[in-house]
Amino acid sequence: MELNPSQEKFLRDIADALELRDYTSEELHDEMYLILKEHGLKPQKAFQAIYRVIIGQKQGPRAASFLLSLDKDFLIKRLRQEE
């Protein structure tokens, strides 16, 4: 599954948000919904982008808790799709 430009920007914005501050699971969940709305993405497409770049699948565990369980530096690089 290729990501469209809106999905790529959504992921970069999540990475930027994670770099700026620490979130609880609930706060990150709310932040992700604000960001996806900014980009006109449906939740399904937004969360598919997250799972695609992190685990190579279309779906996965609850996104906010899952992302916060990962190493922050690793996560930010993956969301930005850096090598």
PECORGI-V456472 format. One line per field, one symbol per residue. ss: DSSP state (@ for helix, = for strand, . for the rest). burial: 1 if it has 16 or more other ideal C-beta (glycine too) atoms within 10 Angstrom, else 0. Layout:
ss=???
burial=???
This chain:
ss=....@@@@@@@@@@@@@@@@....@@@@@@@@@@@@@@....@@@@@@@@@@@@@.......@@@@@@...@@@@@@@@....
burial=00100111111011101100001000011011001100101000111111111100000100110111000000110110000
